[in-house]
Amino acid sequence: MTWARHASPTIEQGRFAEARASEKIHYAVQNRKAARTVAIHSADAQDCINLLAMLGLDSLDDAAVKSAKD
C-alpha cells in the first residue's frame, strides 16, 4: 500500500484564497471597463442606467460607477 502525499491544508487554503482574490480583482477590473464603455456610449444617464442593468452591472459600487463615468 502506498501513501499519497498531500499538501498541508493551510497551504492549499492559502492557494485557493489567493486564486479567489485574484479572480475577484480580475472581474472587478473587467466590470469597471465594461461600465466605462457603456457610460461613454450611452445617450444620457437613464440610458446608461438601463444598459448597465441589462449587462448585470447595476450592482457595482458607487465608486466604480463614478470612476467609470470619469
N, C-alpha and C positions, 0 to 999 in steps of 0.2 A: 504494500500500500504506500502510495506516495502522498506527500502533503503539499498542497498548493500554497505558495507564499502569497499572502495578502498584504497589501499596504496598510499602514496604520489608519484607523478610522478618522483620526483628526487630519491626517494628510489628505485623504480622499475628500472629506468635507470641505477642507480649505480649497481644494481644486475646483469642486463643484460651486462653491460660493464665489470663487474668482471668475469662473465661467459665466455664472448668472449675472454678476456685476458687470462684466464686460458686455454681455448681451444687452443688459438694460441700458448701458451707455450708448451702445450702437443704435438701438431703437429710438432712444431719445433724440439723438443727432439726426437720424433719418426722419423722424416725425417733425422736428423743427424745420428741416429743409423742405419737407412737403408743405408745411404750413406757410413758410415764407413764399414758396412758389404760388400757392393758392392766393395769398394776400396780394402778391404782385399782379396776378392776372384777373382778380375779381373786379367787378364794376363798382361796387360800393361795399360798405360794411356789412349790410344784410346779406348780400351775395356771398361775401367771404364766410360769414357765419354758416350759411346754408351749405356751401361747398365743403367746409371743414366737417360739418355734421355728416354729410354724405360719405366722407372718407373715414369717419370714425375718429377724427382728430379734434372733436369738440370738447373732449375732456382734458386737453392739455392745460397745464397750469398757467396762470396769468402771466408769469414771467416769460414762458416760452412763447405765448401768443404775442406779447409786446415785442419781444426780440424778433419775431417773425415779421412783424409789420414795419420794423425799422429798416 
